[in-house]
């Protein structure tokens, strides 16, 4: 019944929630996103997922992205923005959206602003997950994943019942190729170089969240930044 009531509230929602989640890898955006999606009746637009879905669906932008990726090149801003624009028109985004992994640069932020302006909207909140690099190194290098389901564990903070095995299937867990310190520090350097201009660009609506707190405490801060739930 509670889920039915939630869906009815979503149907009645008239104001759009338009927000960006900003933070380095392992900061907790992925943990908070499903709850935000449910509590605020929004779609969760993660750049990597959108690219894969667009390629799989064979949309106009998906075909363009596939051609670029098959050449081994980086997908251009125009293609990424085009894919976001495709997604914003989907029914599940009628109550608004949270963007995760985009914009990464000031140019992308300006392009996003232009899209939203044509629809009479603008970004209302930017939730900035703050956490020290050294804390992230411990979080990321200890992460283990069940490839088939995406279930995630941590050797220290959330170990599986049996070392190296998925709790549900008993299948082996893996460490992703980029979940090592060298790869992470490269990603962090890139993140820090690109993020400051974005936060400055959206400064009036930026809300800083202490991402070192517990999951519940972090989500309390996120909710305060986004405003009342539906």
MARVEXSE-251337 format. One line per 5 residues: number of its first residue (from 0); for each residue x, y, z of N, C-alpha, C. Coordinates in steps of 0.001 Angstrom, whole numbers, padded with zeros to 6 digits, always signed. Example, Ala and Ser with C-alpha at 12.3 -4.5 7.8 and 13.67 -1.06 7.14 Angstrom:
% MARVEXSE-251337
0	+013190:-005690:+007800:+012300:-004500:+007800:+013200:-003300:+007800 | +012850:-002250:+007080:+013670:-001060:+007140:+012900:+000030:+007870
% end
This chain:
% MARVEXSE-251337
0	+000824:-001216:+000000:+000000:+000000:+000000:+000856:+001264:+000000 | +001964:+001228:+000756:+002815:+002411:+000835:+003398:+002752:-000533 | +003748:+001712:-001305:+004286:+001949:-002643:+003208:+002527:-003556 | +001978:+002045:-003413:+000870:+002564:-004218:+000627:+004029:-003893 | +000658:+004363:-002600:+000462:+005754:-002195:+001575:+006638:-002750
5	+002802:+006094:-002726:+003935:+006865:-003267:+003732:+007143:-004755 | +003289:+006139:-005489:+003078:+006312:-006935:+001981:+007334:-007216 | +000947:+007312:-006384:-000126:+008293:-006559:+000381:+009706:-006295 | +001220:+009853:-005257:+001797:+011167:-004974:+002673:+011625:-006136 | +003391:+010679:-006736:+004239:+011020:-007886:+003389:+011514:-009061
10	+002261:+010850:-009270:+001368:+011247:-010362:+000825:+012657:-010147 | +000641:+013015:-008888:+000073:+014326:-008571:+001116:+015435:-008503 | +002375:+015064:-008563:+003445:+016050:-008453:+003397:+017026:-009627 | +003447:+018309:-009340:+003371:+019328:-010404:+004682:+020072:-010604 | +005449:+020263:-009525:+006717:+020977:-009632:+007852:+020008:-009946
15	+008722:+020395:-010861:+009859:+019553:-011210:+011023:+019773:-010247 | +011699:+018689:-009905:+012943:+018754:-009137:+014093:+018597:-010131 | +014995:+019582:-010177:+016113:+019525:-011122:+017410:+019745:-010369 | +018190:+018671:-010227:+019373:+018738:-009376:+020550:+017994:-009999 | +021737:+018355:-009532:+022984:+017712:-009956:+023673:+017155:-008716
20	+024144:+015919:-008812:+024963:+015331:-007755:+026421:+015418:-008189 | +027244:+016041:-007353:+028668:+016213:-007663:+029498:+015528:-006590 | +030490:+014780:-007032:+031367:+014140:-006062:+032302:+013164:-006740 | +033434:+012875:-006121:+034416:+011957:-006700:+033942:+010515:-006625 | +034627:+009600:-007324:+034246:+008189:-007263:+034292:+007671:-005834
25	+033232:+006937:-005439:+033189:+006357:-004106:+032667:+007270:-003025 | +032147:+008448:-003408:+031710:+009416:-002393:+030342:+009095:-001804 | +029569:+008232:-002470:+028244:+007874:-001947:+027075:+008326:-002799 | +027339:+008921:-003956:+026237:+009354:-004826:+025366:+008170:-005239 | +026029:+007059:-005584:+025289:+005881:-006030:+024425:+005274:-004953
30	+024829:+005421:-003694:+024035:+004912:-002573:+022802:+005773:-002351 | +022974:+007087:-002470:+021855:+008013:-002225:+020860:+008058:-003376 | +021315:+007805:-004592:+020477:+008020:-005779:+019150:+007258:-005790 | +019121:+005950:-005466:+017830:+005242:-005480:+016817:+005841:-004510 | +017277:+006306:-003352:+016369:+006906:-002376:+015863:+008259:-002877
35	+016742:+009033:-003483:+016319:+010327:-004052:+015266:+010083:-005130 | +015537:+009126:-005992:+014627:+008793:-007093:+013229:+008464:-006565 | +013165:+007673:-005491:+011878:+007271:-004919:+011216:+008403:-004143 | +011985:+009115:-003332:+011416:+010143:-002452:+010988:+011404:-003197 | +011629:+011670:-004350:+011341:+012918:-005067:+010688:+012685:-006436
40	+010399:+011418:-006754:+009721:+011079:-008015:+010466:+011638:-009222 | +011763:+011375:-009268:+012596:+011879:-010359:+013286:+010710:-011053 | +013854:+010985:-012221:+014680:+009983:-012875:+016144:+010235:-012512 | +016902:+009177:-012479:+018330:+009254:-012161:+019097:+009115:-013469 | +019758:+010178:-013896:+020463:+010181:-015172:+021969:+010117:-014921
45	+022532:+008910:-015010:+023968:+008697:-014847:+024580:+008588:-016242 | +025617:+009351:-016496:+026171:+009467:-017846:+026505:+008116:-018465 | +027243:+007277:-017735:+027647:+005979:-018276:+026457:+005110:-018634 | +025468:+005064:-017742:+024268:+004251:-017992:+023511:+004774:-019207 | +023398:+006097:-019315:+022672:+006683:-020442:+023338:+006370:-021771
50	+024662:+006447:-021795:+025400:+006137:-023021:+025156:+004692:-023443 | +025287:+003779:-022488:+025080:+002348:-022797:+023650:+002089:-023259 | +022676:+002698:-022586:+021271:+002500:-022957:+020978:+003054:-024345 | +021551:+004219:-024654:+021312:+004846:-025958:+021908:+003997:-027080 | +023108:+003460:-026838:+023745:+002594:-027833:+022915:+001329:-028021
55	+022464:+000739:-026918:+021671:-000493:-026971:+020340:-000261:-027696 | +019715:+000900:-027432:+018408:+001197:-028033:+018525:+001670:-029484 | +019739:+002051:-029884:+019929:+002505:-031262:+019298:+003854:-031552 | +019250:+004734:-030536:+018717:+006071:-030782:+019685:+006836:-031684 | +019237:+007980:-032178:+020085:+008782:-033057:+021414:+009114:-032381
60	+021355:+009568:-031140:+022566:+009909:-030407:+023346:+008653:-030013 | +022618:+007563:-029767:+023272:+006298:-029438:+024116:+005786:-030587 | +023606:+005906:-031798:+024361:+005484:-032981:+025617:+006333:-033157 | +025461:+007642:-032912:+026615:+008539:-033022:+027664:+008187:-031965 | +027204:+007898:-030741:+028120:+007544:-029663:+028838:+006228:-029961
65	+028100:+005263:-030488:+028688:+003958:-030804:+029806:+004095:-031824 | +029578:+004891:-032841:+030591:+005087:-033884:+031859:+005695:-033297 | +031689:+006657:-032403:+032842:+007316:-031774:+033600:+006333:-030891 | +032858:+005578:-030062:+033496:+004645:-029131:+034204:+003513:-029870 | +033630:+003075:-030990:+034272:+002017:-031768:+035582:+002482:-032379
70	+035719:+003793:-032576:+036983:+004342:-033068:+037989:+004531:-031928 | +037519:+004339:-030699:+038386:+004526:-029548:+038511:+005964:-029108 | +037612:+006839:-029597:+037661:+008255:-029254:+036729:+008556:-028083 | +036921:+009719:-027471:+036035:+010177:-026407:+034749:+010719:-027004 | +033642:+010426:-026354:+032351:+010925:-026827:+032296:+012430:-026613
75	+031912:+013165:-027639:+031919:+014628:-027578:+030829:+015167:-026664 | +031006:+016419:-026250:+029992:+017093:-025427:+028649:+017131:-026135 | +028672:+017373:-027439:+027418:+017471:-028192:+026617:+016169:-028116 | +027324:+015033:-028207:+026630:+013741:-028163:+026099:+013482:-026755 | +026924:+013733:-025739:+026481:+013502:-024355:+025270:+014373:-024034
80	+025340:+015643:-024414:+024224:+016558:-024159:+022989:+016114:-024931 | +023203:+015627:-026161:+022078:+015134:-026963:+021396:+013953:-026309 | +022182:+013054:-025708:+021620:+011885:-025026:+020841:+012318:-023782 | +021369:+013297:-023071:+020650:+013825:-021901:+019324:+014438:-022340 | +019361:+015173:-023436:+018131:+015799:-023945:+017097:+014739:-024309
85	+017554:+013631:-024920:+016646:+012518:-025244:+015986:+011982:-023975 | +016779:+011840:-022921:+016262:+011265:-021678:+015312:+012204:-020944 | +015573:+013489:-021010:+014715:+014449:-020307:+013281:+014418:-020816 | +013099:+013950:-022041:+011753:+013890:-022619:+010994:+012626:-022285 | +011618:+011705:-021549:+010961:+010436:-021236:+009941:+010611:-020103
90	+008872:+009797:-020095:+007815:+009921:-019075:+008337:+009844:-017640 | +009342:+008996:-017400:+009838:+008831:-016026:+010554:+010076:-015501 | +010827:+011019:-016399:+011496:+012254:-015975:+010524:+013426:-015837 | +009231:+013158:-015917:+008266:+014263:-015883:+008267:+014985:-014536 | +008682:+014278:-013465:+008743:+014906:-012146:+010079:+015558:-011861
95	+010990:+015475:-012846:+012304:+016072:-012672:+013403:+015041:-012788 | +014610:+015426:-012406:+015760:+014541:-012596:+016869:+014876:-011608 | +017733:+013885:-011406:+019030:+014129:-010756:+020091:+013671:-011745 | +021049:+014535:-012011:+022142:+014226:-012929:+023349:+013744:-012127 | +023959:+012658:-012582:+025077:+012045:-011875:+026200:+011803:-012890
100	+027322:+012506:-012728:+028418:+012356:-013673:+028387:+013373:-014794 | +027443:+014269:-014743:+027303:+015348:-015729:+026639:+016527:-015038 | +027078:+017741:-015326:+028204:+018127:-016175:+029544:+017931:-015479 | +030572:+017638:-016287:+031929:+017455:-015767:+032794:+018692:-015987 | +032362:+019539:-016909:+033145:+020736:-017231:+032227:+021951:-017273
105	+032836:+023127:-017246:+032066:+024366:-017305:+031319:+024478:-018620 | +031946:+024012:-019700:+031283:+024041:-021009:+030025:+023189:-020987 | +030112:+022000:-020401:+028936:+021127:-020310:+027844:+021760:-019456 | +028233:+022445:-018388:+027251:+023115:-017520:+026496:+024181:-018304 | +027209:+024932:-019127:+026571:+025981:-019935:+025626:+025376:-020964
110	+026036:+024252:-021562:+025178:+023578:-022540:+023907:+023054:-021874 | +024061:+022511:-020668:+022896:+022031:-019920:+021962:+023184:-019598 | +022503:+024289:-019149:+021682:+025464:-018831:+020867:+025900:-020047 | +021478:+025856:-021227:+020789:+026266:-022454:+019618:+025340:-022761 | +019825:+024031:-022578:+018734:+023068:-022818:+017567:+023351:-021881
115	+017880:+023502:-020590:+016824:+023710:-019602:+016106:+025042:-019820 | +016855:+026047:-020247:+016254:+027365:-020484:+015208:+027294:-021590 | +015458:+026472:-022607:+014468:+026339:-023704:+013186:+025677:-023213 | +013281:+024960:-022077:+012115:+024290:-021498:+011533:+025079:-020327 | +012097:+026273:-020103:+011603:+027118:-019025:+012047:+026677:-017646
120	+013178:+025956:-017574:+013646:+025476:-016279:+015093:+025831:-016025 | +015577:+025484:-014840:+016982:+025682:-014490:+017321:+024787:-013300 | +018615:+024557:-013103:+019064:+023726:-011981:+018721:+024411:-010667 | +018060:+023652:-009788:+017627:+024203:-008502:+018596:+023905:-007365 | +019272:+022742:-007452:+020173:+022336:-006378:+021362:+021580:-006955
125	+022532:+021863:-006397:+023729:+021084:-006693:+024225:+020525:-005363 | +024194:+019217:-005225:+024595:+018557:-003982:+026043:+018103:-004136 | +026915:+018725:-003369:+028354:+018474:-003469:+028813:+017560:-002333 | +029155:+016314:-002672:+029586:+015324:-001689:+031071:+015547:-001386 | +031368:+016056:-000188:+032744:+016375:+000182:+033378:+015230:+000977
130	+034568:+014822:+000543:+035269:+013740:+001226:+036748:+013793:+000837 | +037626:+013471:+001775:+039064:+013530:+001526:+039515:+012413:+000589 | +040506:+012701:-000219:+041025:+011711:-001165:+041495:+010443:-000462 | +042175:+010588:+000677:+042725:+009418:+001360:+041614:+008483:+001851 | +040504:+009065:+002255:+039362:+008244:+002676:+038825:+007455:+001495
135	+038786:+008082:+000338:+038297:+007419:-000868:+039210:+006283:-001296 | +040507:+006472:-001136:+041448:+005412:-001506:+041129:+004138:-000723 | +040880:+004296:+000581:+040540:+003125:+001408:+039207:+002526:+000972 | +038230:+003382:+000684:+036909:+002899:+000269:+036988:+002127:-001052 | +037653:+002709:-002032:+037634:+002160:-003387:+038503:+000914:-003522
140	+039704:+000949:-002965:+040604:-000197:-003152:+040114:-001443:-002413 | +039244:-001242:-001421:+038693:-002386:-000693:+037372:-002882:-001257 | +036902:-002257:-002326:+035591:-002623:-002889:+035687:-003920:-003698 | +034698:-004793:-003525:+034595:-006023:-004301:+033177:-006125:-004857 | +033035:-006657:-006047:+031746:-006628:-006748:+031378:-008007:-007278
145	+030080:-008306:-007234:+029554:-009502:-007902:+029167:-009080:-009317 | +029894:-009523:-010339:+029712:-008991:-011699:+028296:-009132:-012244 | +027652:-010265:-012014:+026341:-010514:-012625:+025252:-009601:-012081 | +025280:-009331:-010770:+024198:-008555:-010148:+024578:-007113:-009856 | +025884:-006845:-009761:+026324:-005503:-009369:+026373:-005308:-007874
150	+026063:-006374:-007095:+026125:-006244:-005635:+027549:-005902:-005218 | +027648:-004955:-004285:+028958:-004439:-003903:+029251:-004730:-002436 | +030502:-005065:-002168:+030958:-005349:-000808:+032233:-004545:-000546 | +032697:-004597:+000710:+033961:-003966:+001045:+034694:-004868:+002026 | +035980:-005087:+001779:+036723:-006042:+002598:+036760:-005631:+004069
155	+036637:-004324:+004350:+036686:-003837:+005730:+035322:-003390:+006239 | +034617:-002581:+005450:+033394:-001938:+005941:+032118:-002755:+005715 | +032100:-003610:+004687:+030911:-004424:+004404:+031328:-005745:+003780 | +032044:-006579:+004549:+032559:-007826:+003982:+031449:-008843:+003705 | +031656:-009707:+002727:+030689:-010784:+002496:+030753:-011803:+003629
160	+029726:-012653:+003721:+029700:-013662:+004794:+030869:-014635:+004666 | +031176:-014967:+003404:+032324:-015825:+003116:+033305:-015012:+002282 | +034539:-014932:+002723:+035529:-014091:+002048:+035617:-014405:+000551 | +035454:-013345:-000261:+035605:-013492:-001702:+034416:-014071:-002426 | +033298:-014310:-001690:+032119:-014933:-002308:+030878:-014061:-002138
165	+030026:-014036:-003159:+028758:-013306:-003087:+027826:-013971:-002079 | +027153:-013165:-001248:+026273:-013709:-000206:+025109:-014521:-000778 | +024586:-014126:-001936:+023384:-014764:-002483:+023721:-016007:-003299 | +024668:-015884:-004208:+024945:-016980:-005146:+026170:-017814:-004774 | +027039:-017255:-003937:+028273:-017954:-003618:+029322:-017854:-004709
170	+029016:-017075:-005746:+029951:-016913:-006860:+031086:-015970:-006471 | +032225:-016068:-007168:+033384:-015239:-006803:+033125:-013746:-007005 | +033676:-012945:-006087:+033643:-011496:-006224:+034914:-011052:-006950 | +034828:-009899:-007611:+035994:-009387:-008319:+036322:-007971:-007843 | +037540:-007559:-008109:+037922:-006160:-007936:+037989:-005552:-009327
175	+037212:-004485:-009551:+037211:-003857:-010869:+038604:-003349:-011222 | +038878:-003322:-012532:+040216:-002937:-012997:+040627:-001550:-012524 | +039643:-000631:-012468:+039997:+000739:-012077:+039834:+000997:-010580 | +039562:-000056:-009804:+039463:+000097:-008352:+040823:-000134:-007688 | +041848:+000491:-008250:+043181:+000416:-007648:+043663:+001841:-007398
180	+044670:+001982:-006551:+045071:+003316:-006100:+045562:+004209:-007241 | +046353:+003668:-008152:+046889:+004490:-009237:+045772:+005038:-010123 | +044849:+004153:-010523:+043738:+004582:-011379:+042862:+005589:-010647 | +042612:+005329:-009357:+041761:+006225:-008575:+042378:+007614:-008458 | +043666:+007670:-008171:+044307:+008990:-008016:+044280:+009774:-009330
185	+044390:+009082:-010456:+044263:+009764:-011750:+042861:+010325:-011930 | +041852:+009531:-011554:+040460:+009982:-011667:+040181:+011147:-010719 | +040768:+011081:-009518:+040575:+012154:-008544:+041214:+013462:-009031 | +042411:+013355:-009616:+043080:+014554:-010130:+042237:+015212:-011211 | +041667:+014378:-012084:+040808:+014897:-013151:+039547:+015526:-012561
190	+038976:+014865:-011566:+037765:+015380:-010922:+038027:+016753:-010301 | +039106:+016885:-009544:+039400:+018149:-008873:+039667:+019268:-009879 | +040334:+018943:-010982:+040644:+019961:-011987:+039389:+020494:-012661 | +038390:+019621:-012815:+037189:+020000:-013571:+036060:+020537:-012705 | +036046:+020160:-011419:+034859:+020411:-010600:+034727:+021836:-010091
195	+035834:+022440:-009679:+035758:+023763:-009063:+035004:+024776:-009930 | +035285:+024854:-011241:+034536:+025805:-012074:+033030:+025525:-012094 | +032647:+024248:-012031:+031216:+023904:-012035:+030558:+024395:-010749 | +031234:+024158:-009622:+030673:+024591:-008338:+030588:+026113:-008256 | +031556:+026789:-008837:+031512:+028258:-008883:+030355:+028724:-009757
200	+030164:+028030:-010878:+029105:+028385:-011828:+027721:+028313:-011170 | +027532:+027294:-010326:+026232:+027089:-009680:+026233:+027547:-008214 | +027196:+028369:-007842:+027441:+028702:-006432:+026191:+029030:-005614 | +025243:+029820:-006138:+024073:+030166:-005311:+023223:+028971:-004885 | +023304:+027860:-005628:+022449:+026706:-005299:+023269:+025479:-004883
205	+024555:+025674:-004561:+025405:+024556:-004131:+025193:+024277:-002646 | +025004:+023003:-002328:+024851:+022558:-000939:+025935:+021518:-000655 | +026813:+021805:+000278:+027896:+020884:+000611:+027428:+019833:+001615 | +027769:+018580:+001341:+027374:+017458:+002183:+028632:+016772:+002701 | +028675:+016497:+003993:+029799:+015770:+004583:+029604:+014287:+004290
210	+030314:+013802:+003270:+030120:+012424:+002808:+030866:+011396:+003646 | +031515:+011834:+004733:+032192:+010883:+005616:+031245:+010337:+006684 | +030071:+010926:+006794:+029102:+010501:+007804:+028465:+009165:+007419 | +027621:+008633:+008295:+026902:+007392:+008007:+025943:+007612:+006838 | +025489:+006516:+006244:+024571:+006612:+005109:+023343:+007441:+005469
215	+022787:+007205:+006659:+021582:+007927:+007073:+021864:+009418:+007259 | +023007:+009742:+007897:+023354:+011148:+008119:+023620:+011862:+006796 | +024255:+011163:+005862:+024492:+011760:+004542:+023161:+012037:+003860 | +022243:+011066:+003938:+020961:+011256:+003251:+020136:+012373:+003888 | +020258:+012549:+005176:+019576:+013677:+005831:+020058:+015004:+005241
220	+021359:+015111:+005002:+021910:+016324:+004423:+021445:+016508:+002975 | +021409:+015404:+002242:+020954:+015457:+000841:+019503:+015914:+000779 | +018673:+015365:+001659:+017245:+015730:+001685:+017064:+017204:+002026 | +017873:+017689:+002954:+017788:+019109:+003315:+018153:+019988:+002119 | +019102:+019524:+001315:+019515:+020299:+000134:+018440:+020296:-000944
225	+017750:+019176:-001098:+016756:+019045:-002168:+015388:+019594:-001777 | +015128:+019725:-000485:+013849:+020259:-000061:+012863:+019153:+000286 | +011606:+019507:+000524:+010591:+018527:+000965:+010416:+017375:-000017 | +010252:+016177:+000549:+009993:+014992:-000283:+008545:+015011:-000765 | +008273:+014200:-001765:+006907:+014149:-002294:+006026:+013343:-001341
% end
